[in-house]
C-alpha cells in the first residue's frame, strides 16, 4: 500500500487500527509491524504537519515528541514511507490524507 491509497480505507478501519497502537492521550505505544497498519499510524502522525510548510528539524522533533520519545525513528519512518521529505535538515509533508 502506498500513502496515496489511505483515503480508500474506511474511517472505521483507520480508527480500529489507531485504537490498537495509539493511547487515549495520543501517544504511540508501539509501531505496527504490518505495513498497512504502519501506514495508518504514520498518516495519523503526519497530520500534525501542514502541507506546503517547511519545518526545521527542531520543530519536527518537538511535534513528534508528543507521539513518542524516539523522534529520530519516527522521522525516519515518516520519510521512508513517503509522508515527509527531507533536505538540509528541513522537512515538509509530502504524503498522507489531506483533510478538507
Secondary structure, DSSP 8 states (H G I E B T S, - for coil): --GGGGGGS-HHHHHHHHHHHB-TTS-B----SSHHHHHHHHHHHHTTS-TT-EEEHHHHHHHHHTT-S-HHHHHHHHHHTTSEEEETTEEEE-SS----
